[in-house]
Amino acid sequence: MRRNSAFALGFTILLSAFLLFQVQPIISKYILPWFGGGPGVWTTCMVFFQLVLFAGYAYAHLLTKLPERGQVLLHCGLIIGAICTLPIEPSDAWKPVGDADPINAILLLLAVKVGLPYFVLASTSPLIQVWHLRQTGGGNPWRLYALSNLGSLAALLTYPFIVEPAWDVSFQTWVWSGLFILVALLLMFHVSRDAKRARMLPEVPLEGETVSEFSDVEVRWYHRPLWLLLPALGSALLLAATSHVCQDVAVIPFLWVVPLSLYLISFIITFDHSRWYVPFAWALPAVVILAITAVLPNLPEHLDLRGQFPNWPEKVRNFLPRAFDQNLKPNYLYELAWAFGAMFFGVMLCHGELTRLKPSPKHLTQFYLIMSAGGAVGGLLVSLVAPHKFVTYVEWPIALTACFALAIIVLIRTLWSIPWHLPRWLSLLLLALPLTVAGGWMIKRWAFLEDPKVAQARNFYGTIAVEESYDSESDTRSLLLYHGSITHGIQNFGPMVDAAPASYYGAHTGIGIAINTTKGKPGAKVGVLGMGTATIASYAEPGQTYRIYEINPQIVDFAEKHFTYLRDMQQRGAKLEVVVGDGRLALEREPPQQFDVLLLDAFSGDSVPVHLLTTEALAIYERHMKPDGIIVYNVTNRYLRLKQVLEQVGKARGWSSGFVSTYEDGDHYSTDYLLLSKNKAFLDSLPAPDPDEEPYPDTGVTKPWTDKYHNLFQVLDRG
């Protein structure tokens, strides 16, 4: 009987945990196009889910204090209410209008569409562990928590590899809603059964070795603060790592689920059994990985170690190598490996130390309540506080440094607690001391190093900065606009400066060739999604209209304040129209604009807003184009290969395509442009690809992307 009960509870906790984490990428991907496609959408969703998780744990803690009949009525009523909110698919009425705060809009949407079902699922794990103790008379409740995390991990790993490629996101919401009804029925059965058993056997003895293992653990005054602080640090590190990699790679479920999966694996390892977390064995490599990752963005590739310590005696400095050449991130895969590796070791320390403070099962719901509060606090600090307090993603090196400090504390405690044995103690000290000293020196020297900026800012859409450089030989001053680590335009100032547009917009590039078709046409109209420095405005001629859409108001401010392209075009007699907001949503609401050329260049860093690349998006663009108009996509990207995606999208809507690739030359960057047009003569006039150059990678995309089906993982460069 007890075995059957344990199996039923285990199945319920596994399935509920699966749905708890499967809904996160589903709903986040669904609403991502509505809010600009940036990493802020995912981190805001993460904060919401962490807050509701905390609320669910608080509810579970209070529910177990009620009489049995009250528990049944309240929980069954809550479950029925959650079923009534299904399905979780949001309607188009939730699309933002105007320049309303995206964070508030996202939180409200999530609260209405998934709030109550997620709240029910969030309360399931601690409740089932309590029911397990009552119905089985003991056992290991902490292993049920590990089982819960295993179900969550399965949800995350199946999403990018099975669920996302197989079904469109609308169908995913309906499948999820159906499985939630199954879990709801199981939960109503379990809560009724638990109440009945509690009335029959009000005092169920707690047996089993795990219960006795923790039943005598005293909860000291400092335990509860650590129950809060350790999960807060782990949560902050998780979200900081996710923002770090999504800012410049891609805002895709695959890069959401990898760090979250590692986060859950750390819970599974540490909560399954104490044997898996050996403090010294985890802390020692952690000090190395955390320190290197914290300084990696600023670590010079050629390092003169002797020159770093000019005040040291020469005999001591001679022991150091004269030069150290390193390239620890030759491509983005190495960068991801460092980031995810550091995050994993950091959260392993946080959660490993947390498991050392596990209380008696009688404090189980309180422990989970405080732990979930810590996770919510960490999420709030990274997602809501940091964007208002910092102008860069400094929370990433801060979180890494805090985990580095935790690793040092763990090493010191381990050395302090081991039985006195001089050879063993000295060997551990000589192993740990050089690594911690070197790591601390590196973090102090490079982790928070910042190049001087002319201006910098940060908001929901990312970080931007204006940097200045000066060439004394040509007496040229240059200003560069950065979004993340990617240059989004350059302007040179000086007596010998060529006025021709540079960076991605040279006359020989795809956009330059397309814009050339408007030359000498005073009534021509050009649309641009993504302003950057507004270099494209240098092509504007008298009588022409350039209508620029930019979702980030800070970009508009920087382009007007620090660069002169917009002022110059107006002085030449061209008309400028600026629309602040998501370009696709604005075009969807506007009357036909009759563009001769429409440029899609609204990427933040190398991160791609997928909602600009779908068949539905192209249908919107079509309505605004002249019959022989040209739609130009800037697909220049270090990580994503989008050419075939857009060829398929164009083909599905009856557009022919051409491709223009150029190479770096002075102030002209390497570019890739995909052009769609129904003007066959124009496409035939495009330059043929260079036969000596490596062909564009074949990603095997044969199906056009839609708003509800797209797979960025398929086009991620894995070379």
C-alpha positions as MATLAB code, in Angstrom:
seq = 'MRRNSAFALGFTILLSAFLLFQVQPIISKYILPWFGGGPGVWTTCMVFFQLVLFAGYAYAHLLTKLPERGQVLLHCGLIIGAICTLPIEPSDAWKPVGDADPINAILLLLAVKVGLPYFVLASTSPLIQVWHLRQTGGGNPWRLYALSNLGSLAALLTYPFIVEPAWDVSFQTWVWSGLFILVALLLMFHVSRDAKRARMLPEVPLEGETVSEFSDVEVRWYHRPLWLLLPALGSALLLAATSHVCQDVAVIPFLWVVPLSLYLISFIITFDHSRWYVPFAWALPAVVILAITAVLPNLPEHLDLRGQFPNWPEKVRNFLPRAFDQNLKPNYLYELAWAFGAMFFGVMLCHGELTRLKPSPKHLTQFYLIMSAGGAVGGLLVSLVAPHKFVTYVEWPIALTACFALAIIVLIRTLWSIPWHLPRWLSLLLLALPLTVAGGWMIKRWAFLEDPKVAQARNFYGTIAVEESYDSESDTRSLLLYHGSITHGIQNFGPMVDAAPASYYGAHTGIGIAINTTKGKPGAKVGVLGMGTATIASYAEPGQTYRIYEINPQIVDFAEKHFTYLRDMQQRGAKLEVVVGDGRLALEREPPQQFDVLLLDAFSGDSVPVHLLTTEALAIYERHMKPDGIIVYNVTNRYLRLKQVLEQVGKARGWSSGFVSTYEDGDHYSTDYLLLSKNKAFLDSLPAPDPDEEPYPDTGVTKPWTDKYHNLFQVLDRG';
ca = [
       0.000    0.000    0.000;
       2.722    2.418    0.967;
       4.665    1.522   -2.190;
       1.616    2.244   -4.388;
       1.059    5.536   -2.582;
       4.698    6.538   -3.006;
       4.550    5.672   -6.708;
       1.377    7.720   -7.279;
       2.830   10.708   -5.445;
       6.123   10.363   -7.302;
       4.383   10.284  -10.688;
       2.332   13.361   -9.800;
       5.335   15.354   -8.624;
       7.291   14.346  -11.727;
       4.544   15.383  -14.161;
       3.731   18.612  -12.318;
       7.412   19.604  -12.277;
       7.604   18.817  -15.997;
       4.717   21.189  -16.712;
       6.088   23.773  -14.275;
       9.211   24.252  -16.379;
       7.797   23.399  -19.809;
       5.438   26.358  -19.654;
       8.304   28.807  -19.194;
       9.868   28.491  -22.682;
       6.425   27.986  -24.273;
       4.819   31.197  -23.061;
       8.072   33.182  -23.253;
       8.545   32.205  -26.891;
       4.905   33.005  -27.624;
       5.100   36.591  -26.368;
       8.727   37.248  -27.371;
       7.784   38.839  -30.739;
       5.354   41.231  -29.057;
       7.998   42.891  -26.894;
      10.936   43.419  -29.220;
      12.536   39.973  -29.106;
      15.248   40.990  -26.608;
      16.712   39.141  -23.599;
      14.712   41.372  -21.262;
      11.571   39.411  -22.197;
      13.022   36.132  -20.910;
      14.501   37.585  -17.724;
      11.208   39.337  -16.936;
       9.377   36.037  -17.419;
      11.905   34.333  -15.164;
      11.282   36.876  -12.405;
       7.535   36.330  -12.691;
       7.916   32.562  -12.399;
      10.251   32.905   -9.409;
       7.793   35.210   -7.635;
       4.875   32.851   -8.269;
       7.037   29.919   -7.141;
       7.623   31.738   -3.867;
       3.895   32.446   -3.564;
       3.151   28.767   -4.213;
       5.574   27.646   -1.498;
       4.070   30.168    0.929;
       0.605   28.851    0.132;
       1.762   25.233    0.670;
       3.281   26.200    4.019;
       0.035   27.840    5.196;
      -2.282   25.192    3.720;
      -0.760   22.441    5.872;
      -1.722   24.468    8.965;
      -5.456   24.353    8.140;
      -7.903   21.650    9.247;
      -8.206   18.725    6.848;
     -11.615   19.755    5.481;
     -10.405   23.301    4.892;
      -7.377   21.999    2.997;
      -9.573   19.949    0.649;
     -12.061   22.750   -0.046;
      -9.428   25.441   -0.550;
      -7.035   23.437   -2.705;
      -9.717   21.814   -4.854;
     -11.352   25.220   -5.351;
      -8.011   26.675   -6.388;
      -7.402   23.828   -8.844;
     -10.853   24.243  -10.409;
     -10.224   27.979  -10.737;
      -6.931   27.263  -12.518;
      -8.679   24.900  -14.952;
     -11.167   27.662  -15.772;
      -8.332   29.934  -17.001;
      -7.247   27.412  -19.652;
      -6.041   27.379  -22.381;
      -2.956   29.470  -21.683;
      -2.643   30.769  -25.261;
      -2.810   34.599  -25.172;
      -4.888   36.391  -27.794;
      -3.657   39.215  -30.028;
      -5.473   41.639  -27.740;
      -2.450   41.357  -25.426;
      -0.093   42.842  -28.010;
       1.356   46.110  -26.681;
       0.127   49.394  -28.095;
       2.260   52.540  -27.999;
       5.264   52.944  -25.723;
       3.857   51.385  -22.545;
       6.350   49.885  -20.095;
       7.053   46.366  -21.457;
       7.879   44.937  -18.027;
       4.476   45.827  -16.573;
       2.709   44.570  -19.694;
       4.574   41.228  -19.601;
       3.898   40.700  -15.898;
       0.179   41.453  -16.311;
      -0.134   39.105  -19.296;
       1.589   36.272  -17.454;
      -0.468   36.824  -14.310;
      -3.751   36.540  -16.216;
      -2.880   33.726  -18.637;
      -0.613   31.398  -16.643;
      -0.574   32.809  -13.120;
      -3.123   30.521  -11.458;
      -2.100   27.233  -13.160;
       1.557   27.987  -12.421;
       0.670   28.837   -8.801;
      -1.002   25.438   -8.393;
       1.991   23.636   -9.881;
       4.412   25.680   -7.759;
       2.735   24.510   -4.558;
       2.755   20.854   -5.617;
       6.305   19.816   -4.699;
       6.244   20.816   -0.995;
       2.659   19.587   -0.578;
       3.416   16.170   -2.043;
       6.457   15.831    0.197;
       4.213   16.465    3.229;
       1.609   14.001    1.918;
       4.392   11.481    1.299;
       5.535   11.714    4.919;
       1.975   11.234    6.162;
       0.999    8.428    3.801;
       4.214    6.412    3.962;
       5.133    7.084    7.587;
       8.548    8.505    6.718;
      10.924    8.019    3.826;
      13.198   10.551    2.196;
      11.351   13.804    1.388;
      14.506   15.413   -0.008;
      14.741   12.794   -2.741;
      11.256   13.781   -3.835;
      12.623   17.297   -4.276;
      15.413   15.838   -6.408;
      12.743   13.929   -8.382;
      10.862   17.189   -8.872;
      13.957   18.810  -10.309;
      14.485   15.782  -12.546;
      11.020   16.343  -14.033;
      11.822   20.019  -14.522;
      15.097   19.125  -16.220;
      13.300   16.737  -18.573;
      10.939   19.556  -19.534;
      13.779   21.906  -20.366;
      15.847   19.411  -22.340;
      12.926   18.128  -24.409;
      11.748   21.597  -25.399;
      14.469   22.765  -27.843;
      15.175   19.297  -29.247;
      11.716   17.664  -29.419;
       8.830   20.025  -28.667;
       9.981   23.195  -30.443;
      10.953   21.561  -33.779;
       7.829   19.350  -33.863;
       4.937   21.677  -33.023;
       4.076   25.311  -33.448;
       3.807   27.288  -30.236;
       0.003   27.539  -30.407;
      -0.353   23.741  -30.419;
       2.178   23.563  -27.571;
      -0.084   25.710  -25.373;
      -3.041   23.372  -25.968;
      -1.045   20.214  -25.226;
       0.254   21.813  -22.037;
      -3.272   22.799  -21.011;
      -4.495   19.231  -21.518;
      -1.694   17.770  -19.390;
      -2.418   20.327  -16.681;
      -5.983   19.017  -16.409;
      -4.553   15.523  -15.791;
      -2.282   16.840  -13.026;
      -5.207   18.781  -11.553;
      -7.304   15.620  -11.255;
      -4.404   13.766   -9.611;
      -3.906   16.597   -7.131;
      -7.584   16.643   -6.128;
      -7.373   12.894   -5.547;
      -4.239   13.194   -3.403;
      -5.450   16.098   -1.248;
      -8.732   14.270   -0.525;
      -6.873   11.059    0.288;
      -4.429   12.881    2.558;
      -7.243   14.558    4.490;
      -9.036   11.226    4.927;
      -5.874    9.537    6.201;
      -5.128   12.448    8.537;
      -8.579   12.031   10.142;
      -8.091    8.285   10.555;
      -4.444    8.476   11.738;
      -3.790   11.944   13.148;
      -0.379   10.982   14.466;
       1.705    9.202   11.811;
       5.175    8.356   13.097;
       8.030    9.480   10.900;
      10.354    6.603   10.202;
      13.252    5.899    7.923;
      16.922    6.621    8.006;
      16.709    9.941    6.204;
      14.211   11.380    8.646;
      16.298   10.284   11.622;
      19.345   11.677    9.884;
      17.957   15.210   10.014;
      15.481   15.054   12.896;
      18.111   16.094   15.444;
      19.598   18.938   13.361;
      19.163   22.149   15.299;
      18.094   25.213   13.327;
      20.533   27.877   14.508;
      20.048   31.647   14.272;
      22.145   31.992   11.134;
      20.532   29.112    9.220;
      17.436   30.977    8.043;
      19.395   33.949    6.640;
      21.582   31.470    4.740;
      18.474   29.644    3.475;
      17.646   32.999    1.866;
      21.094   34.287    0.791;
      22.491   31.145   -0.817;
      19.519   30.614   -3.204;
      19.486   34.355   -3.910;
      23.101   34.218   -5.068;
      22.446   31.114   -7.177;
      19.393   32.709   -8.782;
      21.240   35.955   -9.480;
      24.086   34.019  -11.105;
      21.601   32.072  -13.259;
      19.849   35.163  -14.610;
      23.081   37.103  -15.041;
      24.555   34.222  -17.071;
      21.415   33.991  -19.213;
      21.413   37.729  -19.942;
      25.142   37.613  -20.680;
      24.873   34.944  -23.388;
      21.550   36.098  -24.862;
      22.640   39.703  -25.235;
      25.030   38.932  -28.103;
      24.224   35.400  -29.288;
      20.481   34.889  -29.626;
      17.326   35.089  -27.561;
      16.318   31.495  -28.193;
      14.898   28.748  -25.971;
      18.064   26.671  -26.370;
      20.174   29.341  -24.687;
      17.498   29.811  -22.032;
      17.265   26.155  -21.112;
      20.979   25.327  -20.942;
      21.751   27.490  -17.879;
      18.397   26.668  -16.305;
      19.061   22.949  -16.860;
      22.468   23.226  -15.205;
      20.785   25.078  -12.340;
      18.327   22.197  -11.873;
      21.076   19.576  -12.177;
      22.816   21.229   -9.237;
      19.625   20.772   -7.177;
      19.332   17.139   -8.257;
      22.943   16.370   -7.323;
      22.958   18.160   -3.989;
      19.505   17.123   -2.740;
      19.686   13.470   -3.782;
      22.388   12.554   -1.257;
      25.089   14.314    0.718;
      27.769   12.072   -0.816;
      27.592   13.975   -4.120;
      28.658   17.310   -2.668;
      32.222   17.243   -1.361;
      32.919   20.926   -0.522;
      36.672   21.026   -1.175;
      36.374   19.059   -4.429;
      33.851   21.559   -5.816;
      35.345   24.746   -4.359;
      38.901   24.224   -5.641;
      38.112   24.140   -9.396;
      35.431   26.773   -8.815;
      37.970   29.421   -7.763;
      39.806   28.923  -11.067;
      36.791   28.845  -13.380;
      34.956   31.691  -11.645;
      38.013   33.948  -11.648;
      38.888   33.348  -15.314;
      35.288   33.832  -16.456;
      34.955   37.068  -14.473;
      37.999   38.615  -16.158;
      37.645   37.025  -19.607;
      36.089   40.055  -21.366;
      38.981   42.280  -20.264;
      41.885   39.835  -20.133;
      44.547   40.866  -22.686;
      45.551   38.215  -25.205;
      49.231   39.078  -24.736;
      50.159   39.463  -21.093;
      53.596   40.435  -19.731;
      53.405   38.934  -16.257;
      56.708   40.402  -15.111;
      55.493   43.836  -16.135;
      52.430   43.472  -13.905;
      54.613   43.563  -10.770;
      57.252   46.266  -11.344;
      57.824   46.786   -7.603;
      58.668   43.167   -6.868;
      62.349   42.209   -6.471;
      63.881   41.160   -9.749;
      64.854   37.732   -8.404;
      61.225   37.075   -7.549;
      59.917   38.391  -10.880;
      62.322   36.142  -12.763;
      60.279   33.146  -11.608;
      57.348   34.472  -13.637;
      57.119   33.858  -17.393;
      57.966   36.973  -19.362;
      54.914   36.718  -21.589;
      51.684   34.760  -21.600;
      49.681   34.460  -24.804;
      46.142   33.190  -24.513;
      42.992   32.967  -26.524;
      40.509   31.402  -24.175;
      37.478   32.105  -26.368;
      38.400   31.644  -30.050;
      34.690   31.411  -30.921;
      31.325   31.770  -29.260;
      31.173   28.080  -28.258;
      34.139   28.642  -25.949;
      32.482   31.774  -24.600;
      29.332   29.776  -23.830;
      31.407   27.022  -22.228;
      33.136   29.467  -19.885;
      29.904   31.204  -18.958;
      27.887   28.038  -18.367;
      30.784   26.271  -16.633;
      31.278   29.124  -14.187;
      27.553   29.337  -13.563;
      27.334   25.594  -12.846;
      30.199   25.563  -10.350;
      28.790   28.684   -8.720;
      25.296   27.284   -8.217;
      26.736   23.935   -7.102;
      28.488   25.762   -4.269;
      25.337   27.713   -3.390;
      23.058   24.688   -3.382;
      25.645   22.336   -1.902;
      26.098   24.649    1.065;
      22.322   24.965    1.284;
      21.867   21.196    1.589;
      24.339   21.154    4.481;
      21.826   23.313    6.323;
      18.743   21.157    5.618;
      16.550   21.044    8.725;
      14.331   18.354   10.184;
      11.368   17.464    7.927;
       9.068   19.218   10.418;
      10.554   22.473    9.036;
      10.255   21.269    5.428;
       7.674   23.751    4.084;
       9.330   26.630    5.943;
      12.695   25.686    4.447;
      11.272   25.649    0.930;
       9.414   28.892    1.551;
      12.556   30.783    2.568;
      14.577   29.105   -0.183;
      12.070   30.174   -2.849;
      12.053   33.690   -1.407;
      15.812   33.764   -1.924;
      15.397   32.699   -5.554;
      12.855   35.480   -6.094;
      15.133   38.065   -4.442;
      18.036   37.088   -6.706;
      15.813   37.331   -9.757;
      14.467   40.745   -8.759;
      17.968   42.093   -8.197;
      19.139   41.071  -11.677;
      16.002   41.751  -13.708;
      14.475   44.816  -12.080;
      17.070   46.501   -9.869;
      20.225   46.091  -11.989;
      18.825   47.721  -15.167;
      17.948   50.835  -13.154;
      21.165   51.006  -11.140;
      23.808   49.981  -13.690;
      24.560   51.065  -17.250;
      26.336   47.794  -18.116;
      25.762   44.129  -17.271;
      27.981   44.481  -14.220;
      25.789   42.039  -12.266;
      27.558   39.227  -14.164;
      31.073   39.904  -12.769;
      29.507   40.827   -9.402;
      27.749   37.454   -9.167;
      30.897   35.622  -10.278;
      32.972   37.485   -7.693;
      30.470   36.710   -4.925;
      30.594   32.995   -5.806;
      34.394   33.210   -5.902;
      34.280   34.594   -2.345;
      31.945   31.760   -1.332;
      34.405   29.222   -2.762;
      37.218   30.738   -0.672;
      35.055   30.559    2.458;
      34.330   26.885    1.733;
      38.051   26.158    1.282;
      38.955   27.929    4.544;
      36.207   26.100    6.428;
      37.368   22.774    5.027;
      40.968   23.394    6.074;
      39.797   24.542    9.497;
      37.590   21.499   10.088;
      39.823   18.632    8.952;
      41.530   16.602   11.694;
      45.053   17.838   12.361;
      47.434   16.020   10.088;
      50.314   18.274    9.034;
      51.213   16.684    5.656;
      47.560   16.563    4.575;
      46.868   20.089    5.845;
      49.929   21.539    4.101;
      49.199   19.767    0.825;
      45.653   21.137    0.738;
      46.878   24.608    1.704;
      49.598   24.644   -0.966;
      47.028   23.511   -3.512;
      44.369   26.077   -2.624;
      46.408   29.135   -1.637;
      48.102   29.933   -4.990;
      44.830   29.494   -6.883;
      42.842   31.746   -4.571;
      45.534   34.449   -4.484;
      45.943   34.402   -8.276;
      42.189   34.408   -8.794;
      41.666   37.288   -6.390;
      44.406   39.321   -8.082;
      42.907   38.702  -11.519;
      39.423   39.753  -10.398;
      40.747   42.908   -8.768;
      42.820   43.737  -11.852;
      40.416   42.993  -14.719;
      36.889   41.953  -13.670;
      35.514   45.479  -13.425;
      37.830   47.212  -15.880;
      35.903   49.664  -18.058;
      37.162   51.568  -21.086;
      36.214   55.266  -21.009;
      32.956   55.991  -22.812;
      31.567   59.164  -24.324;
      28.128   57.995  -23.193;
      26.475   54.782  -22.121;
      23.026   53.656  -21.044;
      20.988   50.587  -20.288;
      17.301   49.763  -20.336;
      14.923   46.872  -21.048;
      16.344   46.499  -24.563;
      20.011   46.147  -23.598;
      23.166   48.182  -23.101;
      24.451   50.799  -25.524;
      27.600   52.898  -25.457;
      29.381   55.507  -27.557;
      33.155   55.147  -27.694;
      35.728   57.521  -29.146;
      38.968   56.834  -30.978;
      41.536   59.192  -32.525;
      43.978   58.675  -35.398;
      46.759   61.259  -35.019;
      48.242   60.548  -38.468;
      45.069   61.527  -40.321;
      43.798   63.868  -37.595;
      40.566   61.849  -37.548;
      38.240   61.472  -34.595;
      35.801   58.562  -34.716;
      32.683   57.799  -32.713;
      31.378   54.238  -32.573;
      28.008   53.062  -31.269;
      28.004   49.704  -29.494;
      24.985   47.591  -28.652;
      26.390   44.984  -26.316;
      29.739   44.104  -27.870;
      28.669   44.736  -31.477;
      29.364   47.946  -33.399;
      26.156   49.456  -34.733;
      27.689   52.254  -36.723;
      30.628   54.605  -36.956;
      31.150   58.243  -37.884;
      34.492   59.873  -38.645;
      35.207   63.561  -38.061;
      38.196   65.400  -39.503;
      39.500   67.479  -42.425;
      40.321   64.462  -44.611;
      37.190   62.419  -43.836;
      35.362   60.838  -46.747;
      31.612   61.560  -46.467;
      30.690   58.176  -47.975;
      28.819   55.872  -45.570;
      30.958   53.260  -43.828;
      30.546   50.302  -41.425;
      27.725   48.047  -42.757;
      26.325   50.581  -45.220;
      28.947   51.077  -47.955;
      27.808   51.665  -51.522;
      29.107   48.202  -52.513;
      26.997   46.393  -49.887;
      23.544   44.947  -50.381;
      21.815   47.960  -48.845;
      24.042   50.363  -50.795;
      23.089   48.687  -54.072;
      19.378   48.754  -53.155;
      19.442   52.413  -52.085;
      21.221   53.312  -55.326;
      17.943   52.549  -57.155;
      16.448   55.655  -55.476;
      19.245   57.955  -56.666;
      17.889   61.025  -58.450;
      14.265   60.291  -57.394;
      13.084   63.219  -55.227;
       9.872   61.458  -54.201;
      11.524   58.200  -53.128;
      10.689   56.790  -49.718;
      12.920   54.522  -47.643;
      11.840   52.631  -44.535;
      14.340   51.491  -41.910;
      13.718   49.173  -38.947;
      16.576   49.834  -36.521;
      18.280   53.202  -36.290;
      21.772   52.594  -34.878;
      23.816   55.689  -35.697;
      21.447   56.330  -38.642;
      24.337   55.963  -41.118;
      21.773   54.976  -43.740;
      20.555   58.608  -43.689;
      23.743   59.670  -45.486;
      22.120   58.355  -48.701;
      19.093   60.667  -48.364;
      18.680   63.213  -51.166;
      16.570   66.381  -51.312;
      12.860   65.617  -51.513;
      13.233   62.029  -50.342;
      11.654   60.658  -47.129;
      13.377   58.349  -44.670;
      11.032   56.796  -42.110;
      13.011   55.133  -39.310;
      11.488   52.804  -36.713;
      13.426   52.260  -33.475;
      12.162   50.344  -30.451;
      14.783   51.701  -28.044;
      14.282   55.412  -27.285;
      17.823   55.584  -25.915;
      19.195   54.740  -29.369;
      17.262   57.665  -30.853;
      18.666   59.970  -28.185;
      22.252   58.840  -28.828;
      21.895   59.097  -32.627;
      20.612   62.650  -32.361;
      23.047   63.787  -29.669;
      26.369   62.202  -30.710;
      26.105   61.640  -34.470;
      25.221   64.058  -37.257;
      23.672   61.808  -39.934;
      20.104   62.808  -39.071;
      20.825   66.533  -38.941;
      22.846   66.398  -42.142;
      20.075   64.733  -44.160;
      17.544   67.326  -43.036;
      19.930   70.136  -43.946;
      20.186   68.619  -47.439;
      16.421   68.912  -47.814;
      15.403   65.329  -47.076;
      12.467   64.571  -44.796;
      12.992   62.548  -41.606;
      10.234   60.599  -39.830;
      11.079   58.754  -36.609;
       8.694   56.226  -35.054;
       9.626   55.043  -31.560;
       8.314   51.540  -30.978;
       8.486   48.030  -32.390;
       8.771   48.448  -36.159;
       6.623   45.475  -37.104;
       3.808   46.407  -34.732;
       3.920   50.017  -35.963;
       3.739   48.937  -39.621;
       0.870   46.614  -38.745;
      -1.174   49.611  -37.530;
      -0.124   52.142  -40.190;
      -1.642   52.810  -43.620;
       0.494   51.744  -46.633;
       3.750   53.740  -46.762;
       4.749   52.973  -50.369;
       8.423   52.302  -49.660;
      10.896   52.001  -52.512;
      13.332   50.266  -50.142;
      12.719   48.767  -46.708;
      15.762   47.870  -44.593;
      15.437   45.389  -41.731;
      18.388   46.048  -39.417;
      16.853   45.896  -35.946;
      19.198   43.417  -34.306;
      20.568   44.077  -30.825;
      24.155   42.864  -30.804;
      24.009   39.579  -32.710;
      20.678   38.759  -31.092;
      17.877   38.360  -33.622;
      14.232   39.474  -33.161;
      12.653   36.496  -34.908;
       9.282   38.210  -35.344;
      10.853   40.324  -38.112;
      11.809   37.230  -40.134;
       8.521   35.327  -40.493;
       5.978   34.952  -43.282;
       3.465   36.991  -41.266;
       6.041   39.785  -40.958;
       6.695   39.716  -44.701;
       2.944   39.966  -45.336;
       2.952   43.190  -43.303;
       5.963   44.556  -45.211;
       4.318   43.722  -48.565;
       1.461   46.080  -47.821;
       3.897   48.982  -47.497;
       6.013   48.341  -50.629;
       5.775   49.724  -54.141;
       5.289   47.017  -56.803;
       9.006   47.018  -57.697;
      10.166   47.734  -54.120;
      13.135   46.029  -52.471;
      13.142   44.531  -48.966;
      16.660   44.256  -47.549;
      17.594   42.117  -44.530;
      20.930   42.665  -42.851;
      21.783   39.061  -41.905;
      25.387   39.802  -40.914;
      25.854   37.657  -37.823;
      28.647   35.838  -36.033;
      26.463   32.998  -34.784;
      23.268   32.605  -36.836;
      22.957   31.655  -40.524;
      19.709   33.244  -41.726;
      20.058   33.325  -45.513;
      18.061   30.169  -46.242;
      15.418   31.080  -43.675;
      14.594   34.289  -45.519;
      14.821   32.647  -48.927;
      12.114   30.212  -47.793;
      10.024   33.012  -46.271;
      10.243   35.022  -49.499;
       9.433   31.995  -51.631;
       6.332   31.259  -49.525;
       5.041   34.784  -50.251;
       5.998   34.838  -53.952;
       9.146   36.992  -53.696;
      12.419   36.285  -55.457;
      15.683   36.678  -53.556;
      19.267   37.754  -54.060;
      22.285   37.703  -51.780;
      25.195   40.133  -51.501;
      28.225   39.382  -49.325;
      31.124   41.820  -48.869;
      34.401   41.708  -46.987;
      36.109   43.985  -44.499;
      38.059   46.873  -45.954;
      39.138   49.752  -43.713;
      36.038   51.299  -42.163;
      33.836   48.992  -44.233;
      32.815   45.873  -42.300;
      32.101   42.390  -43.617;
      28.403   42.195  -44.479;
      25.745   39.719  -45.585;
      22.514   41.061  -47.062;
      19.493   39.091  -48.272;
      17.318   41.051  -50.706;
      13.712   40.248  -51.649;
      12.025   41.842  -54.636;
       9.585   41.198  -57.456;
      11.844   43.257  -59.731;
      13.648   40.485  -61.602;
      15.871   42.913  -63.528;
      17.221   44.348  -60.275;
      17.944   40.930  -58.772;
      19.682   39.806  -61.980;
      21.963   42.857  -61.759;
      23.346   41.914  -58.341;
      27.037   40.967  -58.294;
      27.757   37.261  -58.595;
      29.372   35.583  -55.556;
      33.147   35.292  -55.546;
      33.942   31.679  -56.569;
      37.184   31.762  -54.554;
      35.408   32.488  -51.280;
      33.898   29.892  -48.966;
      30.189   29.470  -49.775;
      27.527   30.502  -47.281;
      26.808   27.579  -44.912;
      23.901   25.299  -45.794;
      21.663   25.028  -42.722;
      19.175   22.662  -44.317;
      16.185   24.958  -43.727;
      13.359   23.920  -46.068;
      10.320   25.184  -44.166;
       9.465   28.899  -43.909;
       9.345   30.352  -40.435;
       6.090   31.663  -39.014;
       5.195   33.517  -35.846;
       4.288   30.188  -34.246;
       7.006   28.007  -35.750;
      10.693   28.866  -35.904;
      13.807   27.043  -34.795;
      16.832   29.256  -34.220;
      18.824   26.314  -32.913;
      18.748   24.884  -36.444;
      20.580   27.918  -37.843;
      23.010   28.345  -34.958;
      26.564   28.059  -36.247;
      28.042   25.074  -34.457;
      31.389   25.222  -36.255;
];
